[in-house]
Every structure is written in structure tokens, then in C-alpha cells.
């Protein structure tokens, strides 16, 4: 008979449902942009946060900023495209904090802007390895700890591109669509262990990753005319959604695909 994990928080105040005291979180791609904003928010709500990205100096800088505010964080470098580094990230996290409760798969790549017929096989492999396989593998590596702790939250940062592709972003869109389905597969199979998996689909966010788009005045005028909210977003505008999904406030939410896109999917 599958394990049924009861909700422990029916009588808890709504405010306390969002608290993350005692929780351990890994956030990939956390040296800047969306990942950094999420890492800062999770720490503010009480989580012990592992800030991860490729360069140790960069993750140490973010971790030190978080600690300077009185919160708990440590930097562990990891190139998510490399299997040995993914394994080391999870092992070091468990060695440092005793386990993993929250995994935010944020790191991603998109090295080309080109039509489908122009995409080389090595580019396809790189995008799928970082954007899909790394998320798949990191979740599997965290699974034993989450199962032992009788629960966990996986937050996969997908994209509206995974639901409605734009010209020139073909393989990136394919990878994010696959990540959405991975999210739902995890939710379906791991729910019996109290492990939830949800996807956040950002629209246009002002990050280094998307700078070529939002720094183009003519293009941004088109975007602003297209979006119901008439603007791109700041990275911090995704952090509240991540706190919700990481916390017990979302204890009955799994397999969800939540858009933070300024209304992009309405048009």
C-alpha cells in the first residue's frame, strides 16, 4: 500500500504556513537573477539555503550577502551540466545541513537564437543536458533525503516558452516543455512520499539571461504593447511564488504549472 503522508498543519496560522524554519534548500543558478532572488527570499523565511552556480567566488558573494542580513546560507559551486558536480552538490549539502527539503532547479542555458533548421546537434545536446537532464538528476539525487524526511518540495523554473514557443527559441522551448512534463511526472509518482513538484513559468524577466531582449527599446515597446501588464518583470517578482511553493502554504499543490508572465499567455 502506498505511503500516505498526512497534512500536519491544518491548525497552523496562515502566516506560519509560509515559514521555512528548519528547512534546507538548494537553489541552482543562484549567483544572479531569478535564482539569487529566490535564494534570498527562502533564507528570509527561515530556510538554510545552499547558493549554487558555476563559480565559487560568485556563490560565496551571494551567500555572504544573505548572512550579512542575519540569515543562513552557504555557497557550493556546481556546473549542473556535469554529473559529478551535481552529485557533489547534493552530498555536500547533506554533509553540511543533514538533508534536503527544497530543490529549486533554476540554472538554464540558451546559447543560440536561431530557427530549428539551424540548430546543430551539439547545441541541442547542451541545452537538453542543462535544462532537462540536470533537473532530472538533481531531483533523483535529492529524492532519498526527501523520502527519509517524509516530504519535500521541488520547484522547477520552466518558462512560458515551454507552452507557447517564440521564433528563434525553438530548442529552448522544447527543453522547457520537457521540464514541465518532468515536473508533472515527479508529482504523480512521488506524491505518496509527501514530495511535491511544481513548475514556475516566467515570462520576460529583467535578468542577464534575457538582457538582449529587454535592453532593446524597439523590441520592448512591442512587448509592452503585447502584455496586459505592459512591462517586463524584476527577478524579485518571482520570489513570493517560490516561497509559497517551498512552504506548507502549498501543502496540497503539486503538479501545478504556474505562470508569472504579465499576462503573456492570455494574448
N, C-alpha and C positions, 0 to 999 in steps of 0.2 A: 504494500500500500504506500503511495507517495506521501512524503512528509508534508504535513500541513503546519505552517508557521502562523500562529495566531497573532493578531494585532495587539500590541502591548500598551497602546496609547489612547484608548477610547476616552479616558477621563482626563487626559492631559490638556492643559490650556492651549489655545491656538497659538499663542506666542511661543510657548515652549516647544511646540511641534517643529519649529524651524531651527532649533538649537542643535548643534553638531558636537557638543562636548563628548570627548572620549572616542570620537570617530577619527579614522586615519584615511586621508585622501591622497591619491596620486593624480596629478594634472600634467599631461604631456603638452609640449609646445607652449610652456608657461613662462617663457622669458619675456614675452611681449604680447600685445594684442588681447584677443579673447581669452587665451589661456591664462595670462597674467591677471586679468580682471577677475576670472573665476577663482583662481588660487587665492587672491586677496580676500574675496568675499567668503569663501569657505573657511578661511582662517579666522576672519572676523566673527563668524558664527560659532567658532569654537573647535573646528577640526584641526588636527595636526596634519599639515599639508606638505607633501613632497612636491617641490617645484622641479619639473624636469624639462630639459631641452638638450640640444646637442652640446653646447659649450658650458663647461663647469663654471667659468667666470660669470657668465650671464645668469645662470640659475642661482649662484651664490648671491649675486647682487639683488635679485628679487626676494630671495629668502631673507636676506638681511633687512630689506625694507619692511617686510612683514614683521619680523622680530622686533624691529625698532618701534613698531606700533603696539607691542605688548602681546603679540600672538605667536603661535608655534609654527615653525616651518624649517625645512632643510632642503638644500639643493642637491639633486643627484642627476648628473648628466646622463643622457641616453639618446642615441640615434635610433629612433624607433624602426628604421628600415633594416636594422641589424639584429638578428635573432639572439646573439649572445648578450647584447646590450639590453635587450628587452628583459631577458631572464635576470640579468644582474640588477636591473632597476627594481624588480619585484622582490628579489632576495634581499637587497639592501634595505628596502622599505620595511620588510618584515623583521629584519635584524635590528633595525632602529626603533620601530614603534610596536612590534609584536603582531602585526597583521595588517589587513587592508579591508576597509569598509566601502570606500568610494573610489571609483576609477573614472576619470574624465579623459576620454580619448579625443584630444583636440588637435594634436600635431597632424599636419597635412601638407601636401605639395601639389603644385600645378606648374610645371616648368615650361609649358608651351601654351600659346594661344593660336590655334590652327584648326582647320577643318579636319574631319575624320580621315579623309584620304591622305592627309599629310602627316599623320601621326606615325612615328617609327615604333617598331616593336619594343625597343629598349625603353622608350618613353612610356609606353603603355605599361610595361612591367614595373617601372619605377613608381608610377602613380598608384597602381593597384597594390603594390607591396607596402607603401607607406600609408595610403588612405584606407585600405581594407585589411590586408593581412596582418599588419601591425596591431590594429584594433582587435581583430580576432584572437591573435596570440596573447596579447596583454590580458584580455579578459579571461582566457583559459588559464593563464599563469596566476591570476588573482582568484580564480574560482575556488581552489581548495581552502584558502583562508576565509573567503566569504561564507562558504558552506559550513566550515567549522564554527564560525561566529554567528551562524544561523541567520544570515541576511547580508545584503549589500546592495549598492546602487551603482549601476554602470550608466554613464552618460556619454553617448556618442555624439560628437559635434558633426552633423551631416551638413546639408545645405539645401536651399530651395532648388539649386541646380539638380539635385537628385530627383526632383519631381517635375520640373519644367526646364529643360535644357536651353541654354543660350548658344547661339552660333559661336564657334571658336573654343568652347569649353567642353567639348564632346566627351573626352576620356575622363576629365574631372567629374562631369555629370554622371557618367557610368559608375565611377567609384563611389560617389555619394549615394547613388541609388542602391548599390550593393550594401553599403553601410546601413542604410535604413532597413533592408531586409535582414541583415545580420542582427540588428537590434531586436527586431520582432521575433527572430528565431531564438535568441537568448532569452527573451521574455517568456516565450512559450515553453521552453524546456527547463528553465532554471527557476521559474516561479515557485515550484514546490519546495525549494530550499530557502525561500524568502529573499531571493536575489531578483531585483528588478532591473530592467534595462529599458532606457528611453532615449530618444534622439531629439536633439535641438537642431532645427534647420534655420540658420541665419540667412538673411538677405544680404544687402550690401552694408558692410560694417567698415568703418574707417580704421583699417589696420595696414601695416606694412605689406601684408599679403595682397591686399586689393588696391594698393596705392595708385597703380596705373589707371584704375577706373575713377576713383573719387578725386584724383588730382587733375583730371581732365575737365575743364569748365564746361565745354560744349556737351560732353557726354553726361555730366552731372545735371545739366539743365534738362536733358531728355529724361533722365532718371527721376528727377524731381517732378516733372510733369506727369510721369507714369505712375508714381507711387501715391496711394491715398494719403500717407503722412507727409509727402512732399520733401523727404530728406533721407540721407543715409544715417546710420546709427553709430553711436560710440560703443566701444567694447563693453563698457560698464553696463550697458542696457541689456546684456545677456546674463549678467551675474545673478540677478534675482531669480531668474528661471532655473539656473543651475543650483542655487541654494534650495529652492523648492524640491527639485528632483533628487537632490542628495539627502534631504531630510525626511523625517517621519510625516511631514505635512503631505507628502505624496505617497504615503504607505499603500494606497490602493491604485496607484498609477504605474502601469508597466506596459511596454509595447507601444507607448504613445509617440507620435511624431509631431512635435510642437514647433510651429513656425514663429520666428521673431524676424519679420521681414517687411515691416512697414506697410503691409497690405499687398505685397508683390503678387502673391498667389491669387488675389481677387481679380486681377486685371488680365 
